[in-house]
């Protein structure tokens, strides 16, 4: 792993001010040999600057496609699902990682391709920054509360990177906890070789960082919703525990978000997901210094508002529009402007014709309502599960309201509501894996191809980048789906 780390993880950025303050201008400079370790590491101001640059890296790092990680994960997460098509003639006309994922092309998972390399490079780059922070923050002079805030943010950022890595590069915890996960790099030391920790070990490290951050960020008041605070910790803990089938803790932490964040109104839901509202737990306001159009509306919007950057890539299947979302108030679609008989989504609207473009959505509370409901139902607490499920349904006037049913029926109703409420927000891929579901696309359902992907398909797991396996003899590669189609426990 040495060469990969040297290329992608060892360079970090020092910035002069907070990333997302509207009055600030970011000044990115790479450190040179003339900058001593003492200046960089033994000064709380410089460590805080490294934290701010790490936030910048999270927001806009890898060039070309996947430059914004929050958006990229949502787009990939959606594209792998059964409900999605990719426009056969997108405005840029290229096979993006998201289009490859939608078609389950080899380019979506092979070790030489952009998704496998880009996600790995990005998240390990962020992890390297957090390791530098965590190695040095306790040794510098400064206010202890400020040091705790920096340390807590670094830990939750690192935990989230590992949570993403382990879900993209291996099967779900429940069936693969003893299998190779990803390398667990918790220091800035550059090693010639490093092996993959087990899935269980990676999850243990994730939980350790998150529970530490939960305490460290207890009193932290973030300047805006672009920063990772205790609410983000609770959100991630709920998701991690849900993935581990730990229903008790998943419900506990989801409830912490549900009771703090109200659901957006239907008018806010229809507004296009480019303006933050009280339901957003994490998002990225764009200022005059921000120019990225790498956010959800750019990939869905067909220029309805005369926007400048409609990529025109993703579309819903006819089955999803006409059957799953029939008469639902969230059925925000229009006839496809160039493909008769097909549809385009208007859930996400790019409403600004020049920079700064709209706010970038990352996490919103509705997901936690659904996590709490599912976790309660799986424990047999159908009363609480139904009550929380109905909160979402009643917030969407005209939606079908679930009135009862047994435990299994209620779980299915919750999963269906998750599919409706969170459409296009990237949960499909993670649900397919954790629930061990097959993926079916067909011309009959209005998809662009006939496709049957079995449950636990190895096409759902990215292969380790070839730079890693070539330069690190201890690195074990994931199975090639062309040779081993389905995961074997």
C-alpha positions in Angstrom: 0.0 0.0 0.0 3.0 2.3 0.2 3.0 3.7 -3.3 -0.7 4.3 -3.1 -0.4 6.2 0.1 2.5 8.2 -1.1 0.5 9.3 -4.1 -2.9 9.9 -2.6 -2.7 10.2 1.1 0.5 12.1 2.1 -0.3 15.6 0.7 -2.6 17.7 2.9 -3.8 21.3 2.5 -3.4 24.2 4.9 -6.1 26.8 4.7 -6.3 30.2 6.3 -10.0 30.3 7.4 -13.1 28.3 8.0 -14.4 26.6 4.9 -18.0 27.5 4.9 -18.2 31.0 6.4 -19.9 33.1 3.8 -17.4 35.9 4.3 -14.3 33.7 3.9 -12.1 33.0 0.9 -10.3 29.7 0.9 -6.6 29.9 0.3 -5.2 26.4 -0.6 -1.5 25.9 -0.4 0.5 22.7 -0.4 3.1 22.4 2.3 6.7 22.4 1.1 10.0 21.2 2.6 10.5 24.7 4.1 7.5 24.3 6.4 8.7 22.5 9.5 6.9 19.7 11.3 6.8 21.9 14.4 4.9 24.7 12.7 2.4 22.3 11.1 1.8 19.9 14.0 2.6 21.7 17.3 0.2 24.6 16.8 -3.6 24.3 17.4 -4.3 26.9 14.8 -2.5 24.9 12.1 -4.2 21.7 13.2 -7.5 23.4 13.0 -6.5 24.6 9.5 -5.8 21.0 8.5 -9.3 20.1 9.8 -10.9 22.8 7.7 -9.0 21.6 4.6 -10.2 18.1 5.3 -13.8 19.4 5.2 -12.9 21.0 1.9 -11.5 17.6 0.7 -14.8 16.0 1.7 -16.8 18.5 -0.3 -14.8 18.7 -3.5 -11.8 16.5 -4.0 -11.5 14.0 -6.9 -11.6 15.8 -10.3 -14.1 15.1 -13.1 -16.8 12.7 -12.0 -17.1 12.1 -8.3 -15.7 15.4 -7.3 -18.2 15.8 -4.5 -18.3 12.7 -2.3 -21.7 13.3 -0.7 -23.2 13.5 -4.2 -21.2 10.7 -5.6 -22.3 8.2 -2.9 -25.9 9.2 -3.5 -25.7 8.8 -7.2 -23.9 5.5 -7.1 -26.2 4.3 -4.3 -29.2 5.1 -6.5 -27.9 3.9 -9.8 -27.4 0.3 -8.5 -31.1 0.0 -7.6 -33.9 -1.5 -9.6 -35.9 1.8 -9.9 -33.4 3.7 -11.9 -32.4 4.2 -15.6 -29.7 6.3 -17.1 -30.5 8.5 -20.0 -29.2 6.8 -23.2 -28.3 10.3 -24.6 -27.1 12.3 -21.6 -26.0 15.8 -22.4 -22.3 14.9 -21.9 -22.7 11.6 -23.7 -20.2 9.6 -21.7 -20.2 6.4 -19.7 -19.9 7.9 -16.2 -19.4 5.7 -13.1 -23.1 6.2 -12.3 -24.2 5.0 -15.8 -21.9 2.0 -15.5 -23.4 1.2 -12.1 -26.9 1.4 -13.5 -26.1 -1.0 -16.3 -23.9 -3.2 -13.9 -21.1 -3.0 -16.4 -17.7 -4.4 -15.4 -16.5 -0.8 -15.4 -18.6 -0.2 -12.3 -16.5 -2.6 -10.1 -13.2 -3.5 -11.8 -9.9 -2.7 -10.1 -8.7 -0.6 -13.0 -11.9 1.6 -13.3 -12.8 5.0 -11.9 -15.2 4.1 -9.2 -12.9 1.5 -7.5 -9.9 3.8 -7.7 -11.6 7.2 -7.1 -13.5 6.3 -3.9 -10.5 4.5 -2.4 -8.2 7.3 -3.2 -10.5 9.9 -1.8 -11.5 8.3 1.5 -7.9 7.2 2.4 -6.8 10.7 1.6 -9.2 12.0 4.1 -8.3 9.3 6.6 -4.6 10.3 6.3 -5.5 13.9 7.3 -7.6 12.8 10.3 -4.7 10.6 11.4 -2.3 13.6 11.4 -4.8 15.5 13.5 -5.4 12.8 16.0 -1.7 12.1 16.4 -0.9 15.7 17.3 -3.9 17.3 18.8 -3.3 16.1 22.4 0.3 17.4 22.3 -0.3 21.1 21.4 -1.1 24.0 23.7 -4.6 25.4 23.6 -8.0 25.4 25.1 -9.1 21.9 26.0 -12.6 22.4 24.8 -11.4 23.5 21.4 -9.0 20.5 21.3 -11.8 18.1 22.1 -13.9 19.7 19.3 -11.2 19.2 16.7 -10.5 15.6 18.0 -14.2 14.7 17.9 -14.7 16.0 14.4 -11.6 14.1 13.1 -12.8 10.9 14.7 -16.3 11.1 13.2 -14.9 12.0 9.8 -12.5 9.0 9.9 -15.3 6.7 11.1 -17.6 7.8 8.2 -14.8 7.2 5.7 -14.3 3.7 7.0 -18.1 3.0 7.0 -18.2 4.0 3.4 -15.1 1.9 2.5 -16.3 -1.2 4.2 -19.7 -1.1 2.6 -18.4 -0.5 -0.9 -15.5 -3.0 -0.8 -17.1 -5.9 1.0 -20.5 -7.5 1.5 -22.7 -6.6 4.4 -21.6 -7.2 8.0 -24.2 -9.9 8.8 -22.8 -12.4 6.3 -19.2 -11.2 5.9 -18.0 -10.1 9.3 -15.1 -12.6 9.2 -14.1 -11.8 5.7 -11.4 -9.4 4.6 -12.6 -5.8 5.0 -10.3 -2.9 4.2 -6.9 -1.9 5.5 -7.3 -0.3 8.9 -4.8 2.6 8.9 -5.0 4.5 12.2 -1.7 6.4 12.1 0.2 8.5 9.5 3.0 5.9 9.3 3.8 4.9 5.8 4.1 1.1 5.6 5.5 -1.0 2.7 2.7 -3.6 3.2 -0.6 -3.7 5.0 -3.2 -6.4 5.0 -7.0 -6.0 5.1 -8.5 -6.1 8.5 -11.6 -8.2 8.9 -15.0 -6.6 8.5 -15.7 -7.1 12.2 -12.4 -5.3 13.1 -13.3 -2.4 10.8 -16.7 -2.0 12.3 -15.2 -2.1 15.8 -12.9 0.7 14.8 -15.8 2.7 13.4 -17.8 2.3 16.6 -14.8 3.2 18.7 -14.3 6.5 16.8 -18.0 7.3 16.9 -18.5 6.6 20.5 -15.4 8.7 21.4 -16.8 11.5 19.2 -20.2 11.3 20.9 -18.5 12.4 24.1 -16.0 14.8 22.7 -18.7 16.7 20.7 -21.2 16.9 23.6 -20.9 20.7 23.9 -19.8 21.5 20.3 -22.0 24.1 18.5 -21.1 24.0 14.9 -21.1 27.2 12.8 -23.4 25.7 10.2 -24.8 22.4 9.0 -21.6 21.6 6.9 -19.8 20.5 10.1 -19.8 17.1 11.8 -21.3 17.5 15.3 -23.0 15.2 17.8 -26.1 14.9 15.6 -24.0 13.6 12.7 -22.5 11.1 15.2 -25.9 9.9 16.3 -27.1 9.7 12.7 -24.1 7.5 11.7 -24.3 5.4 14.8 -27.9 4.6 13.9 -26.9 3.6 10.3 -24.0 1.5 11.5 -26.1 -0.4 14.1 -28.8 -0.9 11.5 -26.3 -2.4 9.1 -25.1 -4.7 11.9 -28.7 -5.8 12.7 -28.3 -4.3 16.2 -31.9 -3.1 16.3 -31.8 -1.9 19.9 -29.0 0.6 19.4 -30.2 1.5 15.9 -33.6 2.6 17.3 -31.9 4.4 20.2 -29.7 6.6 18.0 -32.3 7.2 15.3 -34.7 8.4 18.0 -32.1 11.0 19.0 -32.4 12.5 15.5 -36.1 12.0 15.0 -36.9 13.9 18.2 -34.6 16.9 17.3 -35.3 17.3 13.6 -38.9 17.9 12.2 -39.8 16.5 8.8 -39.8 19.0 6.0 -43.2 20.2 4.8 -44.5 18.9 1.5 -43.9 22.4 0.0 -40.2 22.1 1.1 -40.1 18.6 -0.4 -41.3 19.9 -3.7 -38.9 22.8 -3.6 -36.1 20.8 -5.4 -33.6 19.9 -2.6 -31.3 22.8 -3.3 -32.2 25.0 -0.2 -31.5 23.6 3.3 -34.4 23.4 5.7 -34.8 22.3 9.3 -34.8 18.6 8.4 -31.3 18.7 7.0 -28.8 17.2 9.4 -25.8 17.7 7.2 -25.5 19.7 4.1 -23.1 22.2 2.3 -24.2 25.7 1.7 -22.5 27.2 -1.3 -21.2 30.8 -1.3 -19.8 33.1 -3.8 -16.5 31.3 -3.5 -18.1 27.9 -4.4 -18.7 26.9 -8.0 -19.5 23.2 -7.9 -22.5 21.9 -9.8 -21.6 18.4 -8.7 -24.8 18.0 -6.7 -28.0 15.9 -7.1 -30.1 18.3 -9.2 -27.5 18.6 -11.9 -27.8 14.9 -12.6 -31.6 14.8 -12.6 -32.7 18.2 -13.9 -33.6 18.4 -17.6 -33.4 22.1 -17.7 -36.9 22.8 -16.4 -35.8 26.1 -14.9 -33.4 27.1 -17.6 -30.4 26.0 -15.6 -26.8 26.1 -16.8 -25.6 22.7 -15.8 -28.2 19.9 -16.4 -26.2 16.7 -17.0 -29.4 14.8 -17.8 -28.3 11.5 -16.7 -30.7 9.7 -14.3 -34.3 8.8 -14.9 -36.9 6.7 -13.0 -38.3 3.5 -14.5 -41.9 3.5 -15.7 -42.8 0.8 -13.1 -41.6 3.0 -10.3 -43.5 6.0 -11.6 -46.8 4.3 -12.5 -47.0 1.5 -10.0 -44.9 2.1 -6.9 -45.5 5.9 -6.7 -49.0 5.9 -8.2 -51.1 8.7 -6.6 -48.3 9.4 -4.1 -47.7 13.2 -3.5 -44.0 12.5 -3.9 -44.5 11.3 -7.4 -42.6 14.3 -8.8 -42.2 13.4 -12.5 -42.8 14.7 -16.0 -42.8 13.0 -19.4 -39.3 12.6 -20.6 -38.6 15.5 -23.0 -36.8 13.4 -25.6 -37.8 9.8 -24.9 -41.5 9.2 -25.5 -43.1 6.8 -23.0 -40.4 7.5 -20.4 -40.2 9.9 -17.5 -37.9 12.4 -15.9 -37.8 13.2 -12.2 -38.5 16.7 -10.9 -37.8 15.9 -7.3 -34.4 17.6 -7.6 -34.3 21.0 -9.3 -31.4 23.1 -10.1 -32.9 26.5 -9.7 -29.9 28.8 -10.1 -28.5 29.7 -13.5 -25.1 30.8 -12.2 -22.7 30.2 -9.3 -23.2 29.8 -6.5 -25.5 26.9 -7.2 -27.8 25.4 -4.6 -27.0 23.9 -1.3 -25.7 20.3 -1.4 -27.7 17.7 0.6 -26.0 15.0 2.5 -28.0 13.7 5.5 -31.7 14.4 6.3 -33.8 13.3 9.2 -36.5 11.3 7.3 -34.0 8.5 7.0 -33.7 8.3 10.8 -37.5 8.2 11.2 -37.5 5.1 8.9 -34.5 3.6 10.7 -36.3 4.0 14.1 -39.5 2.5 12.7 -37.7 -0.5 11.1 -35.6 -1.2 14.2 -38.6 -1.1 16.4 -40.6 -3.4 14.1 -37.8 -5.9 14.0 -37.9 -6.1 17.8 -41.6 -6.8 17.7 -42.5 -3.3 18.9 -45.1 -2.7 16.2 -46.9 0.0 18.1 -43.9 2.4 18.1 -42.9 1.3 14.6 -46.4 2.1 13.2 -46.5 5.4 15.1 -43.2 6.6 13.6 -44.0 5.3 10.1 -47.3 7.3 10.2 -45.4 10.5 11.1 -43.8 10.4 7.6 -47.0 9.3 5.8 -49.1 12.0 7.5 -46.5 14.6 6.6 -47.1 13.7 2.9 -50.8 14.6 2.4 -52.3 12.0 0.1 -49.8 9.3 0.8 -51.1 5.8 1.7 -51.2 5.6 5.5 -50.5 2.2 7.0 -53.1 1.2 9.6 -51.9 -2.1 11.0 -50.7 -5.5 10.1 -48.3 -8.1 11.6 -44.6 -7.7 12.2 -43.5 -8.9 8.7 -46.2 -6.8 7.0 -45.1 -3.7 8.9 -41.5 -4.2 8.1 -42.3 -4.4 4.4 -44.5 -1.3 4.7 -41.6 0.6 6.2 -39.1 -0.6 3.6 -41.6 0.5 0.9 -42.0 3.9 2.5 -38.2 4.2 2.6 -38.2 3.5 -1.1 -40.7 6.2 -1.7 -39.6 8.9 0.7 -35.9 8.6 -0.1 -36.0 8.0 -3.8 -32.9 9.2 -5.5 -31.0 9.8 -2.2 -28.7 6.9 -2.5 -30.1 4.3 -0.1 -30.9 1.6 -2.7 -27.4 0.1 -2.9 -26.9 -0.1 0.9 -30.4 -1.6 1.3 -29.8 -4.2 -1.4 -26.7 -5.3 0.3 -27.8 -5.3 4.0 -31.2 -6.9 3.1 -29.5 -9.4 0.7 -31.9 -8.5 -2.1 -31.7 -9.3 -5.9 -31.8 -6.6 -8.4 -34.2 -6.9 -11.3 -34.4 -4.5 -14.3 -36.6 -5.3 -17.3 -37.9 -3.7 -20.5 -41.4 -4.6 -19.2 -40.9 -2.4 -16.2 -39.6 0.5 -18.3 -35.9 -0.1 -17.6 -33.3 0.3 -20.3 -32.3 -3.3 -20.2 -33.2 -6.8 -19.0 -31.1 -7.6 -16.0 -31.3 -10.1 -13.1 -28.6 -9.7 -10.4 -28.8 -12.4 -7.7 -28.7 -11.6 -4.0 -25.2 -11.2 -2.7 -23.8 -10.7 -6.2 -20.1 -9.9 -6.3 -21.0 -7.2 -8.8 -22.1 -5.2 -5.8 -18.6 -5.1 -4.3 -15.9 -2.9 -5.7 -12.6 -4.6 -6.4 -9.5 -3.3 -4.6 -7.7 -0.8 -6.9 -5.0 -2.5 -9.0 -2.3 -0.1 -7.7 -2.8 -1.6 -4.2 -2.6 -5.2 -5.2 0.4 -4.6 -7.5 2.4 -2.7 -4.9 1.3 -4.4 -1.7 1.9 -8.2 -1.5 -0.2 -8.4 1.6 -3.3 -7.1 -0.1 -5.9 -9.8 -1.0 -8.1 -8.9 -4.0 -11.9 -9.3 -4.0 -13.4 -11.9 -6.3 -13.9 -11.0 -9.9 -17.7 -11.4 -10.5 -16.9 -12.8 -14.0 -15.3 -15.8 -12.2 -17.2 -15.9 -8.9 -20.6 -14.4 -9.5 -22.1 -14.7 -6.0 -20.6 -14.3 -2.5 -19.7 -17.5 -0.8 -19.8 -17.3 3.1 
